[in-house]
Amino acid sequence: MSVPMVLLPVFVQVGLIFALLFATSRRRGQGSSSSGASKVADAADQCDAPVVLFFVLIALAMPIRHADLIIVMLSWIFVVTRFAHGGILVTSDDGRTRSLAWLASALVVLAMWVYFALRILFLI
């Protein structure tokens, strides 16, 4: 895979994180209600464990040339689940739906790590 193809989902994820940080920080500056303040605090969810694990996996896979088409496809699925999570975060207070979007992103990143580990350990 070419470097731009592997890194494009990473750049989109970083853009999403900054967009949510800026959007929610505007609410903080306007002295919003407690539910708005809760959404500002929840914007940190965009930097939670699945996102960190995603960034680490890509950072490891790139230099050892194990970022193939499957990793790129799973990266895009991961980014889509994070967009869903971010959209629910800023538009709704439905914790159950947001939890499902978070779980979907965690499962995708788990699949990426399992695939990556199998490729390394069994030289697939």
C-alpha positions as CSV (number, residue, x, y, z in Angstrom):
1,M,0.0,0.0,0.0
2,S,1.2,3.5,-0.7
3,V,1.9,5.8,2.2
4,P,-0.9,8.3,1.3
5,M,-3.5,5.5,1.2
6,V,-2.5,4.3,4.6
7,L,-2.3,7.7,6.2
8,L,-5.4,9.2,4.7
9,P,-7.7,7.6,7.3
10,V,-5.3,8.8,10.0
11,F,-5.5,12.4,8.7
12,V,-9.3,12.2,8.6
13,Q,-9.4,10.9,12.2
14,V,-7.1,13.7,13.3
15,G,-9.3,16.2,11.5
16,L,-12.4,14.8,13.3
17,I,-10.7,15.2,16.7
18,F,-9.8,18.8,16.0
19,A,-13.2,19.6,14.6
20,L,-14.9,18.2,17.7
21,L,-12.5,20.0,20.1
22,F,-13.1,23.3,18.4
23,A,-16.8,22.8,18.2
24,T,-17.1,21.9,21.8
25,S,-14.7,24.5,23.1
26,R,-16.9,27.2,21.5
27,R,-19.7,25.9,23.8
28,R,-17.4,26.2,26.8
29,G,-16.6,29.8,25.9
30,Q,-20.3,30.6,25.7
31,G,-21.0,29.5,29.2
32,S,-23.3,26.7,28.2
33,S,-25.6,24.7,30.4
34,S,-24.4,21.7,32.4
35,S,-25.4,19.3,29.5
36,G,-23.4,21.4,27.1
37,A,-20.5,21.3,29.6
38,S,-20.9,17.5,29.7
39,K,-20.6,17.4,25.9
40,V,-17.4,19.5,26.2
41,A,-16.0,17.0,28.7
42,D,-17.1,14.1,26.5
43,A,-15.2,15.5,23.5
44,A,-12.2,13.9,25.2
45,D,-13.8,10.6,24.2
46,Q,-12.3,11.3,20.7
47,C,-8.9,10.6,22.2
48,D,-9.9,7.5,24.2
49,A,-8.3,4.0,24.1
50,P,-9.6,2.9,20.6
51,V,-8.2,6.0,19.0
52,V,-4.9,5.7,20.7
53,L,-4.6,2.0,19.8
54,F,-5.5,2.9,16.2
55,F,-2.7,5.5,16.0
56,V,-0.2,3.1,17.6
57,L,-1.1,0.3,15.2
58,I,-0.6,2.5,12.2
59,A,2.6,3.9,13.6
60,L,3.9,0.4,14.0
61,A,2.6,-1.1,10.7
62,M,4.0,1.7,8.5
63,P,7.8,1.3,9.1
64,I,7.7,-2.5,9.0
65,R,5.5,-2.5,5.9
66,H,2.6,-4.5,7.3
67,A,-0.1,-1.9,6.4
68,D,-1.9,-3.7,3.6
69,L,-5.3,-3.4,2.0
70,I,-7.1,-5.1,4.9
71,I,-5.5,-2.6,7.4
72,V,-6.5,0.3,5.2
73,M,-10.1,-1.0,4.8
74,L,-10.4,-1.6,8.5
75,S,-9.0,1.9,9.1
76,W,-11.7,3.5,7.1
77,I,-14.4,1.4,8.9
78,F,-12.8,2.6,12.2
79,V,-13.0,6.2,11.1
80,V,-16.6,5.9,10.1
81,T,-17.5,4.4,13.5
82,R,-15.7,7.4,15.1
83,F,-17.6,9.8,13.0
84,A,-20.8,8.1,14.2
85,H,-19.6,8.4,17.7
86,G,-18.7,12.0,17.3
87,G,-22.0,12.8,15.6
88,I,-24.0,11.2,18.4
89,L,-21.8,13.0,20.9
90,V,-22.6,16.5,19.6
91,T,-26.2,15.9,18.6
92,S,-27.8,13.7,21.2
93,D,-27.7,12.8,24.9
94,D,-28.4,9.1,24.1
95,G,-25.7,7.3,26.0
96,R,-26.7,3.9,24.8
97,T,-26.4,4.7,21.1
98,R,-23.1,6.4,21.8
99,S,-21.9,3.4,23.7
100,L,-22.8,1.2,20.8
101,A,-20.8,3.4,18.4
102,W,-17.8,3.3,20.8
103,L,-18.1,-0.5,21.0
104,A,-18.1,-0.8,17.2
105,S,-14.9,1.3,17.0
106,A,-13.3,-0.8,19.8
107,L,-14.2,-4.0,18.0
108,V,-12.8,-2.7,14.7
109,V,-9.5,-1.7,16.3
110,L,-9.4,-5.1,18.0
111,A,-9.8,-6.8,14.7
112,M,-7.0,-4.7,13.3
113,W,-4.7,-5.7,16.1
114,V,-5.5,-9.4,15.8
115,Y,-4.9,-9.3,12.1
116,F,-1.7,-7.3,12.6
117,A,-0.4,-9.7,15.3
118,L,-1.2,-12.8,13.1
119,R,0.7,-11.3,10.2
120,I,3.7,-10.6,12.4
121,L,3.7,-13.9,14.3
122,F,2.9,-16.2,11.5
123,L,4.5,-14.2,8.7
124,I,1.3,-14.1,6.7
